[in-house]
Amino acid sequence: MIKNATIWLTGLPSSGKTTLSQRLKDNLLSNGIDNVELLDGEDFRRKLNNFNYLTYPKS
């Protein structure tokens, strides 16, 4: 039995990584695996931006 695992999805922008990861999370939860955390890069950047930790150059 696997106790811990990390699934890292990579791909081009707008290639469906977030959609796939959300569906995978839902599937794991519905199969009784309740310790699932979804870390999405865009959400992470947005949260950092809200705290002014990360800034992007203006183009």
Beta strands, then each sheet from edge to edge (+ up, - down):
end
